[in-house]
Amino acid sequence: MIRLLSTADIPAAMRLKEAAGWNQTEQDWVNLLAAEPEGCFGIDCDGTLAASAAGVCFGSALAWIGMVLTAPEYRGRGYARRLMEHTLEFLAGRGVEWIKLDATDMGRPLYARLGFEDEALVERWCLPRVGARSPVDLPACRLEDFAELDAAAFGADRMNILRPLAVEAAAVPGEGYAMGRPGTKATYFGPCVARSAEAARRLLEWFLARHPGESIFWDLLPGQPEALRLAQEFGFEPRRRLVRMALRGSPGAAPFRHDDSVVYAIAGFEYG
């Protein structure tokens, strides 16, 4: 039986993501539950949380599905499909026009059967260890200054997710912003939205200078050549490749407009 998840389920949800080898922290689950408390679902089996899925709405324009996880011992029972269908029903009830997700190789066939279509590649790049760097002085990010730029880049207002993600954030005034947060495997760089490669470079230099000796994950769109060039220049190496997929949630929805040219780092596979 499918049920809503709550903060009491976070330890069990963390066991699911650890079994998958993902990077999310307990705080990421807290953020998802706070952003969409009616959109986080699970299935119990043998007295434990066996599978999960979460759908977060960004108004009526867009929803993002993430954290589709099944414990290894419960795979093959159709739990992921049941949770996806339930999540899609929930989003239909919200009248969402478009639904997106970042698909692993394991999940992509299921999503295709549910009607999702490929949109773009997403790659995870890793810097195994940040060398010592000179500090970069940038002002703190005021998200409201970049609300219009970010909405044009992402295609929807996502301030409900960005505010709690701003564990550390900086801006190049008028040009762009970047954020970072902890992860269980590596520190995470993203999101980063910038009008120019030079602004993105300064933001990346600011972030790396704050994390000497740490491993860094950076999820980028390889179709954005400047992001790819920066990753290579700073010594990052590709680790994973996912496929961003989209589904028209409302039959009459207009084509979805977004601007990947200013996206230098996504917010995360579970956030978009």
C-alpha positions in Angstrom: 0.0 0.0 0.0 1.3 3.4 -0.9 1.5 6.0 1.8 2.8 9.5 2.5 6.3 9.8 3.9 7.1 12.0 6.9 10.3 13.1 8.6 10.0 10.0 10.8 10.8 8.0 7.6 14.1 9.8 6.9 16.4 7.2 8.5 14.8 4.4 6.4 14.8 6.7 3.3 18.5 7.2 3.8 19.1 3.5 3.8 17.4 3.3 0.4 19.6 6.0 -1.0 22.8 4.5 0.5 22.0 1.2 -1.1 21.9 3.1 -4.4 25.2 4.8 -3.7 23.7 8.3 -4.0 24.9 11.5 -2.5 21.9 13.0 -0.7 21.9 13.9 2.9 19.1 13.8 5.5 18.7 17.5 4.9 17.8 16.8 1.3 15.0 14.6 2.4 13.9 17.3 4.9 13.9 19.9 2.1 11.8 17.6 -0.2 9.3 16.9 2.5 9.0 20.6 3.4 8.6 21.6 -0.3 5.9 19.1 -1.1 4.6 17.2 2.0 1.7 15.7 0.0 4.0 14.5 -2.8 6.5 12.2 -1.1 5.4 8.6 -1.2 6.6 5.2 0.0 5.8 1.5 0.0 6.4 -0.6 3.1 7.2 -4.3 3.0 8.2 -6.7 5.8 7.9 -3.8 8.3 10.4 -1.5 6.5 10.4 1.2 3.8 11.0 -0.7 0.6 10.6 2.0 -2.0 10.1 5.8 -2.4 9.3 8.5 -4.9 8.8 12.3 -4.6 7.1 14.8 -6.8 7.7 18.5 -6.2 5.5 21.2 -7.9 6.9 24.5 -9.1 3.5 26.2 -9.4 1.4 24.7 -12.2 4.0 25.1 -14.9 6.3 22.2 -13.9 6.8 19.4 -11.5 10.0 17.4 -10.8 10.1 13.7 -9.8 13.1 12.4 -7.9 14.3 9.9 -5.2 12.7 7.0 -7.1 14.4 4.2 -5.1 13.8 0.6 -4.3 15.8 -1.5 -1.9 17.8 -4.1 -3.8 16.0 -7.0 -2.1 12.6 -5.7 -3.2 13.4 -4.9 -6.8 11.4 -6.7 -9.5 8.1 -6.4 -7.7 6.8 -3.4 -9.6 7.1 -1.0 -6.6 8.8 1.7 -8.7 6.0 1.6 -11.3 3.3 1.8 -8.7 4.9 4.8 -7.0 5.5 6.5 -10.4 1.8 6.0 -11.4 0.7 7.3 -8.0 3.0 10.3 -8.2 1.7 11.1 -11.7 -1.9 10.9 -10.5 -1.0 13.3 -7.7 0.6 15.8 -10.1 -2.4 15.5 -12.5 -4.6 16.5 -9.6 -2.4 19.6 -9.2 -3.0 20.4 -12.9 0.8 20.5 -13.6 1.5 21.2 -17.3 4.9 19.5 -17.6 6.7 16.9 -15.5 10.4 16.2 -15.7 13.0 13.9 -14.1 16.6 12.8 -14.5 16.7 9.1 -15.4 19.3 6.6 -14.5 19.9 3.7 -16.9 17.9 1.5 -14.6 14.9 3.8 -14.4 14.8 5.1 -18.0 12.9 2.1 -19.6 10.1 2.5 -17.0 9.8 6.2 -17.6 9.7 5.8 -21.3 6.8 3.3 -20.9 5.0 5.9 -18.9 5.3 8.4 -21.7 8.4 10.4 -20.8 10.6 11.5 -23.7 14.3 12.3 -23.8 15.2 15.9 -23.5 18.9 16.3 -22.7 21.9 14.5 -21.2 23.0 15.3 -17.7 26.4 14.4 -16.5 28.0 14.2 -13.0 31.6 15.3 -12.9 33.9 14.9 -10.0 37.0 16.6 -8.7 38.6 14.0 -6.4 40.5 16.5 -4.3 40.4 20.3 -4.3 43.9 21.8 -4.1 44.8 24.9 -2.1 43.5 28.0 -3.7 43.5 31.7 -3.0 40.2 33.0 -1.4 37.8 34.6 -3.8 35.7 37.5 -2.3 32.2 37.5 -3.6 29.0 39.0 -2.0 26.4 36.7 -0.6 23.6 35.8 -2.9 20.3 37.6 -2.7 18.0 35.1 -4.4 15.4 37.7 -5.2 18.0 39.5 -7.4 18.1 36.5 -9.7 14.5 35.3 -9.6 13.8 36.4 -13.1 17.1 34.9 -14.6 16.6 31.6 -12.7 13.0 31.3 -13.8 13.9 31.9 -17.4 16.7 29.3 -17.1 14.7 26.6 -15.4 11.4 27.4 -17.0 9.5 27.9 -13.7 9.8 29.7 -10.3 11.7 27.4 -8.0 12.4 29.6 -5.1 10.6 27.1 -2.8 13.5 24.7 -3.4 16.4 27.2 -3.8 15.9 29.0 -0.5 16.6 25.9 1.7 19.4 24.8 -0.6 21.3 28.0 -0.1 23.6 26.5 2.6 26.4 28.6 1.0 25.7 30.9 -1.8 27.4 33.8 -3.6 26.8 36.1 -6.5 28.5 38.1 -9.2 26.2 41.1 -9.0 23.9 41.3 -12.1 25.6 38.3 -13.7 24.8 35.1 -11.8 24.8 33.1 -8.6 26.1 29.7 -7.3 25.3 27.5 -4.3 26.9 24.5 -2.6 25.9 22.1 0.0 27.2 19.0 1.8 26.8 15.5 0.5 27.4 12.0 1.9 29.9 11.1 -0.8 31.2 14.5 -1.9 30.5 18.2 -1.4 28.0 19.4 -4.1 28.5 22.4 -6.4 25.2 23.7 -7.7 23.0 25.2 -8.8 24.9 27.8 -10.8 23.1 30.1 -13.2 25.1 32.8 -14.9 24.9 35.1 -17.9 28.5 34.5 -18.9 31.2 31.9 -18.7 33.4 34.5 -16.9 30.8 34.9 -14.2 30.5 31.1 -13.8 34.3 30.9 -13.6 34.4 33.4 -10.7 31.7 31.5 -8.9 33.4 28.2 -9.4 36.7 29.6 -8.1 34.9 31.1 -5.1 33.4 27.7 -4.3 36.6 25.6 -4.7 38.6 28.0 -2.6 36.2 27.3 0.3 36.6 23.5 0.1 40.3 22.6 0.1 41.1 18.9 0.3 37.5 17.9 -0.4 35.9 15.9 -3.2 33.4 17.8 -5.3 30.4 16.7 -7.4 29.2 18.9 -10.2 26.1 18.0 -12.2 26.0 19.8 -15.6 24.4 19.7 -18.9 27.0 18.6 -21.5 25.0 20.5 -24.1 26.2 23.7 -22.5 29.7 23.8 -23.9 31.1 26.5 -21.6 30.2 24.5 -18.5 31.9 21.4 -20.0 35.0 23.5 -20.8 35.2 24.8 -17.3 34.8 21.4 -15.8 37.7 20.1 -17.9 39.9 23.1 -17.2 39.5 22.8 -13.5 40.4 19.1 -13.4 36.9 17.5 -13.0 36.3 14.1 -14.5 33.1 12.6 -15.8 31.5 9.9 -13.5 27.9 9.3 -14.4 25.5 10.1 -17.2 21.7 10.4 -16.8 19.0 11.4 -19.3 16.7 14.3 -18.6 13.2 13.3 -19.6 9.9 15.2 -19.9 6.2 14.4 -20.0 3.4 16.7 -21.0 1.1 16.6 -17.9 -1.7 18.6 -19.5 -2.8 17.7 -23.1 -3.1 21.4 -24.0 0.1 22.5 -22.4 2.2 24.8 -24.6 5.8 23.8 -25.4 8.0 24.2 -22.3 10.4 27.1 -22.5 13.7 27.1 -20.7 17.2 28.4 -21.3 20.0 25.8 -20.7 22.6 28.3 -22.1 22.8 30.0 -18.7 22.8 26.8 -16.6 26.3 25.9 -15.5 25.2 23.5 -12.8 21.9 22.0 -12.0 20.4 21.9 -8.5 20.6 18.1 -8.3 19.0 15.0 -9.9 16.2 15.2 -7.4 15.6 18.9 -7.9 16.3 19.7 -11.5 
